[in-house]
Amino acid sequence: MSRIKSIIVNVCRFVVAPVFIFSGYVKAVDPLGTQYKIQDYLQALGLGESVPDWLTLGTSVALSAIEFTLGILLLFAIHRRVVSRLIVVFMAVMTPITLWLALANPVQDCGCFGDAVKLTNWQTLWKNVALLAMSLVIARWPLSMVRFISRTNQWIVMNFTVIYIVATSLWSLWDLPRFDFRPYHVGANILEGMEVPEGEQLPQLETTFILEKDGVQREFTLDNYPDSTWTFIDSKTVQVSEGYVPPIHDFSLVRTDSGDDITDIVLSDTSYTFLLIAPFLEHADDSSFGAIDQIYEYAEQHGYAFYGVTSSDDVAIERWRDLTGAEYPFCQADATTLKTIIRSNPGLVLLRGATVIRKWSHNALPDPDVLSKPLDQLPEGHLPDDSVPRKLLAILLWFALPLTLLTIADRLWAWTKLIRRGDPPPAPPSQGGK
């Protein structure tokens, strides 16, 4: 019976730990994305304007660090009693939240796995119910978990894990997320992302108009819209049936000076186009305006289009021009779309036709001195050689490999001491202790 109990506990452990590690990591590589999701929750609760941005961003970084660290500690069976109870507390908080999401549907995606894995709110609820049940099993018999490392070296794993995951979030804030799971990732074709596969039906929307006549308000649809004697008051659009929604469905660029929609012009251009994207110019970092202006001059010299793209109004655009001396034209676009395209305010995107070739944070813009030739003759004008396997290898070398080597050294040292002393084999490491 004891052996069966140990097997069950460790199976639960090896399910819960990787889920926590993965969930924490995908949030850590995109802390701004997690912040936006937290703000969506607050907006649904009517608290969107009450909580400052620094607090939601700090919560984003802390949440990813807590999840990732708890997952690693559970995987290594470090402080088994405390960690298993903390995971139960964490799931006991998250599960009711996801029950509310499933019933009320205030947001379409919980964001528990960032943009890496999309789950419906009901799928998220059942996932959390399963994790809560398994975490209760682990917390009931925490000492049945087999240790991977001795207690004397546990502090190394704990400190290394916290430093690594916090550094990952800070690097992603300074530069850009190392893994980009969004539809505008480098290498994506925007036109292809807009396509609806043959045979798929689009969601059906219904617009209702509220009109008034003689002090009486009534609702109408397009089918029974009344004559001009009624006064328009308001309208609302609701989705009445499900359907296929393409990954990219809200990308458009409208010139602020002329009002022309230039989306098709940009996406059909066979040459390069620079898009300086600033979702909110009021809060954009203007410290790199010198490099931006030099890149704009380079684009002009080589005949490449260059547009500033923002959701801000004309007042904010003029203020930006006064501050930076910007001479490039501006386009307006949806704020959510711009925040999805790049996690930087501002950030620079390079298109070739409809394909995203490069992205740069305002902290890591291409050196203007390097831009001495046409783009097709420079590495910056081609897709980077940083494939997913290479990025995963970097994680292996910087995080997984050091922990693996530490674990091997710890076990070898423990057995070497036993051999030198001539002691009998120790009791299983799962018995006793923390």
C-alpha positions in Angstrom: 0.0 0.0 0.0 2.8 2.4 0.8 4.4 1.7 -2.5 1.2 2.4 -4.4 0.7 5.7 -2.4 4.3 6.7 -3.3 3.7 6.1 -7.0 0.4 8.0 -7.0 2.0 11.0 -5.2 5.0 11.1 -7.5 2.8 10.8 -10.6 0.7 13.8 -9.4 4.0 15.6 -8.7 5.3 15.0 -12.2 2.1 16.4 -13.7 1.6 19.4 -11.5 5.3 20.5 -11.5 5.7 20.8 -15.3 2.4 22.6 -15.7 3.5 25.2 -13.1 7.0 25.5 -14.7 5.5 25.9 -18.2 2.8 28.4 -17.1 5.3 30.5 -15.1 7.9 30.5 -17.9 5.6 31.6 -20.7 4.3 34.4 -18.5 7.9 35.4 -17.6 9.0 35.7 -21.3 6.0 38.1 -21.9 5.4 40.1 -18.8 3.6 42.8 -20.7 1.2 40.3 -22.1 0.4 39.0 -18.6 0.0 42.6 -17.5 -2.5 43.3 -20.2 -4.5 40.2 -19.2 -4.5 41.3 -15.5 -5.8 44.7 -16.7 -8.6 42.9 -18.7 -9.7 41.2 -15.4 -9.6 44.5 -13.5 -11.6 46.1 -16.3 -14.2 43.4 -16.1 -14.5 44.1 -12.4 -14.8 47.8 -12.9 -11.4 48.5 -11.4 -9.5 49.3 -14.6 -8.8 52.9 -13.7 -8.1 52.3 -10.0 -5.0 50.1 -10.2 -1.8 51.8 -11.4 0.3 50.2 -14.3 3.3 49.7 -12.1 1.3 47.5 -9.8 -0.2 45.4 -12.5 3.3 45.0 -14.1 4.8 44.1 -10.7 2.0 41.5 -10.2 2.8 40.1 -13.6 6.5 39.5 -12.8 5.7 38.2 -9.3 3.0 35.8 -10.6 5.3 34.2 -13.2 8.2 34.0 -10.7 6.0 32.3 -8.0 4.5 29.7 -10.5 7.9 28.9 -12.0 9.7 28.6 -8.7 7.0 26.5 -7.1 7.1 24.2 -10.1 10.9 23.7 -9.8 10.8 23.2 -6.0 8.0 20.6 -6.4 10.0 18.9 -9.2 13.1 18.7 -7.0 11.0 17.9 -3.9 12.5 20.8 -2.0 10.8 21.8 1.3 8.2 19.3 0.5 5.7 20.1 3.2 5.7 23.9 2.7 5.8 23.8 -1.1 3.0 21.3 -1.4 0.8 23.4 0.9 1.6 26.6 -1.0 0.6 25.0 -4.3 -2.7 24.0 -2.7 -3.3 27.6 -1.6 -2.4 28.8 -5.1 -4.8 26.5 -6.7 -7.5 27.2 -4.1 -7.3 30.8 -5.1 -7.1 30.3 -8.9 -9.9 27.7 -9.2 -12.7 29.9 -8.0 -11.5 32.7 -10.3 -11.7 30.3 -13.3 -15.1 29.2 -12.1 -16.2 32.9 -12.3 -14.6 33.1 -15.8 -16.5 30.0 -17.0 -19.8 31.2 -15.7 -19.6 35.0 -16.4 -17.2 34.9 -19.4 -15.8 38.4 -18.8 -12.7 37.7 -20.9 -12.4 35.2 -23.7 -9.0 33.7 -22.6 -7.8 33.3 -19.0 -4.1 33.8 -20.0 -2.9 31.0 -17.8 -0.5 29.9 -20.5 0.1 33.3 -22.0 -0.3 33.3 -25.8 1.4 29.9 -26.0 -1.7 27.7 -25.4 -5.2 29.0 -25.8 -7.9 27.4 -23.6 -11.6 28.2 -23.3 -12.7 29.3 -19.9 -14.4 25.9 -19.3 -11.3 24.0 -20.3 -9.3 26.2 -17.9 -11.7 25.4 -15.1 -11.5 21.6 -15.5 -7.7 21.9 -15.8 -7.6 23.8 -12.5 -10.0 21.3 -10.8 -7.7 18.5 -11.9 -4.5 20.3 -10.7 -6.2 21.2 -7.4 -7.1 17.5 -6.8 -3.6 16.4 -7.6 -2.1 19.1 -5.4 -4.3 17.9 -2.5 -2.9 14.4 -2.9 0.6 15.7 -2.9 0.0 17.8 0.2 -1.6 14.9 2.0 1.6 12.8 1.7 4.4 15.2 0.9 7.1 13.0 2.3 6.4 10.3 -0.3 8.0 12.6 -2.9 11.5 11.3 -3.8 14.2 14.0 -3.5 16.6 14.7 -6.3 19.0 16.8 -4.3 20.2 16.8 -0.7 19.0 19.4 1.8 22.4 21.0 2.1 22.3 22.0 -1.6 18.6 23.0 -1.9 19.4 26.7 -1.3 21.4 26.7 -4.6 18.4 25.5 -6.6 16.1 27.9 -4.9 18.3 31.0 -5.4 19.3 30.1 -8.9 15.7 29.5 -10.0 14.4 32.8 -8.6 17.3 34.8 -10.1 16.9 33.1 -13.5 13.1 33.6 -13.8 13.2 37.2 -12.6 16.1 38.0 -14.9 14.0 36.4 -17.8 11.2 38.8 -17.1 13.4 41.9 -16.8 15.2 41.0 -20.0 11.9 40.6 -21.8 10.8 44.0 -20.6 14.1 45.7 -21.7 14.2 43.9 -25.1 11.4 41.7 -26.5 10.0 38.3 -25.5 12.4 35.6 -26.5 9.5 33.4 -27.6 6.8 35.2 -29.6 3.6 33.1 -29.7 1.5 35.9 -31.2 0.2 35.9 -34.8 2.6 38.8 -35.7 5.8 36.8 -34.8 8.9 37.2 -36.9 8.4 35.1 -40.1 4.6 35.5 -40.0 2.8 36.6 -43.2 0.0 39.1 -42.2 -2.1 38.4 -45.3 -2.0 34.7 -44.7 -3.0 35.3 -41.1 -6.1 37.1 -42.4 -7.3 34.3 -44.6 -10.4 32.2 -43.8 -10.0 28.5 -44.8 -12.4 27.3 -47.4 -15.5 25.9 -45.9 -15.2 27.8 -42.6 -18.0 30.1 -41.5 -17.3 33.4 -39.9 -19.0 34.3 -36.6 -22.5 35.8 -37.1 -23.0 39.3 -35.6 -26.2 41.1 -35.1 -26.5 44.8 -34.6 -29.4 46.3 -32.7 -30.2 50.0 -33.0 -31.9 52.0 -30.2 -34.0 54.8 -31.6 -36.5 57.3 -30.0 -39.7 58.9 -31.2 -42.2 60.9 -29.2 -40.2 60.2 -26.0 -40.4 56.4 -26.5 -37.3 54.3 -27.1 -37.4 51.0 -29.1 -34.8 48.6 -30.4 -34.7 47.7 -34.1 -32.6 45.5 -36.4 -31.6 46.1 -40.0 -34.6 44.1 -41.1 -37.1 46.4 -39.5 -35.2 49.7 -39.4 -37.8 52.5 -39.2 -38.2 55.7 -41.2 -36.4 59.0 -40.6 -38.9 60.2 -38.1 -37.1 58.2 -35.4 -34.0 59.6 -33.7 -30.9 57.4 -33.4 -29.8 57.0 -29.7 -27.3 54.1 -29.6 -26.4 50.7 -31.1 -24.9 47.5 -29.9 -23.5 44.5 -31.7 -23.5 41.0 -30.3 -22.2 37.6 -31.6 -25.2 35.3 -32.2 -23.3 32.3 -33.5 -19.8 30.8 -33.3 -17.5 30.7 -36.3 -13.9 30.7 -37.4 -11.9 33.8 -36.5 -8.6 34.2 -38.4 -5.5 34.8 -36.2 -5.2 38.3 -37.7 -8.6 40.1 -38.2 -8.1 43.7 -37.0 -4.9 44.9 -38.8 -5.5 48.2 -40.6 -3.4 51.4 -41.2 -5.1 54.7 -41.8 -3.1 57.8 -42.6 -3.8 60.6 -40.1 -3.1 63.4 -42.7 -5.4 62.2 -45.4 -7.6 59.6 -43.8 -6.7 57.0 -46.5 -6.6 53.3 -45.6 -3.1 52.2 -46.8 -3.3 48.6 -45.4 -3.3 47.0 -48.8 -0.6 49.3 -50.1 1.7 48.4 -47.3 1.0 44.6 -47.4 1.3 44.4 -51.2 4.6 46.4 -51.4 7.4 44.1 -52.6 10.0 46.2 -50.9 10.6 46.9 -47.2 8.4 49.0 -44.9 9.4 50.2 -41.4 6.6 50.6 -38.9 7.4 52.5 -35.7 4.7 51.3 -33.5 3.7 53.2 -30.3 0.3 52.1 -29.0 0.1 55.1 -26.8 2.4 58.0 -27.7 1.5 59.8 -24.5 3.5 57.1 -22.6 6.1 56.3 -25.3 9.8 56.3 -24.4 11.4 59.2 -26.4 15.0 58.5 -25.3 15.9 56.8 -28.6 14.4 59.4 -30.9 17.9 60.2 -32.4 18.4 56.6 -33.6 14.8 56.5 -34.9 15.3 59.6 -36.9 18.5 58.2 -38.4 16.7 55.0 -39.4 14.0 57.1 -41.0 16.6 59.0 -43.0 18.2 55.7 -44.0 14.8 54.5 -45.2 14.2 57.7 -47.2 17.7 57.4 -48.9 16.9 53.8 -50.0 13.3 54.3 -51.0 11.7 52.3 -48.1 8.4 53.4 -46.6 8.5 54.5 -43.0 5.3 55.1 -40.9 4.7 55.9 -37.3 1.7 53.9 -36.1 -0.3 54.7 -33.0 -3.8 54.7 -31.5 -3.3 58.1 -30.0 -5.0 61.3 -31.2 -3.6 64.2 -33.2 -2.7 66.1 -30.1 -0.4 63.3 -28.9 1.1 62.9 -32.4 2.0 66.7 -32.5 3.5 66.5 -29.1 5.6 63.6 -30.1 6.8 65.6 -33.2 7.6 68.6 -31.0 9.6 66.4 -28.6 11.5 64.3 -31.2 11.5 66.3 -34.4 9.8 63.4 -36.2 9.1 64.0 -39.9 7.7 60.6 -40.8 4.0 60.3 -41.5 1.7 58.7 -39.0 -1.1 56.1 -39.2 -3.7 55.2 -36.7 -4.6 51.7 -35.7 -6.3 49.8 -32.9 -4.5 49.9 -29.6 -5.0 46.2 -28.8 -3.6 45.3 -32.2 -0.5 47.4 -31.8 0.1 45.9 -28.3 -0.2 42.5 -29.9 2.2 43.2 -32.7 5.1 44.3 -30.5 5.7 44.5 -26.7 7.5 47.8 -26.8 6.3 51.5 -26.8 7.7 52.4 -29.2 9.0 49.4 -31.1 10.2 49.1 -34.7 8.9 46.4 -37.1 10.3 45.7 -40.5 8.0 44.2 -43.1 8.9 42.9 -46.6 5.6 42.8 -48.3 3.3 41.2 -45.8 6.0 39.2 -44.0 7.4 40.3 -40.6 11.2 40.3 -41.1 12.4 41.8 -37.8 11.3 43.5 -34.6 13.3 45.7 -32.3 12.6 47.2 -28.9 13.3 50.9 -28.5 16.1 49.8 -26.2 17.8 47.6 -28.9 17.3 49.4 -32.2 19.6 48.5 -35.1 22.8 50.6 -35.0 22.4 53.4 -37.7 26.1 52.9 -38.5 25.4 49.3 -39.6 22.7 50.5 -42.0 25.2 51.4 -44.7 23.8 49.3 -47.6 20.4 48.3 -48.9 18.6 46.0 -46.6 18.7 43.0 -48.9 22.5 43.1 -48.5 22.4 43.3 -44.7 21.5 40.6 -42.1 18.8 43.0 -40.8 17.0 42.7 -44.1 16.6 38.9 -43.7 14.8 36.6 -41.3 17.1 36.0 -38.2 18.6 32.6 -37.6 17.2 32.1 -34.2 14.9 29.1 -34.6 12.8 27.6 -31.8 15.3 24.6 -31.3 18.1 27.1 -30.9 16.2 29.1 -28.3 15.3 25.9 -26.5 19.0 24.9 -26.5 19.8 28.2 -24.9 17.4 27.5 -22.1 19.0 24.1 -21.7 22.5 25.5 -21.5 21.6 28.4 -19.2 19.1 26.8 -16.8 18.4 23.1 -17.2 22.0 22.0 -17.7 23.5 23.7 -14.5 20.7 22.2 -12.4 21.3 18.8 -13.9 25.0 18.9 -13.3 24.4 20.1 -9.7 22.0 17.2 -9.2 24.5 14.7 -10.5 27.3 16.1 -8.5 25.2 16.1 -5.4 24.2 12.5 -5.8 27.8 11.4 -6.6 29.1 13.3 -3.5 26.5 11.7 -1.3 27.3 8.2 -2.5 31.1 8.9 -2.3 30.8 9.8 1.4 28.9 6.6 2.1 31.5 4.5 0.3 34.4 6.2 2.2 32.6 5.7 5.5 31.6 2.2 4.6 28.0 2.9 5.8 25.1 0.8 4.7 22.8 2.2 2.0 20.7 5.1 3.5 17.0 5.0 3.9 15.0 6.2 0.9 15.4 10.0 0.7 11.6 10.4 0.7 11.3 9.4 4.3 11.6 12.1 7.0 12.8 15.6 6.6 11.1 18.6 5.0 
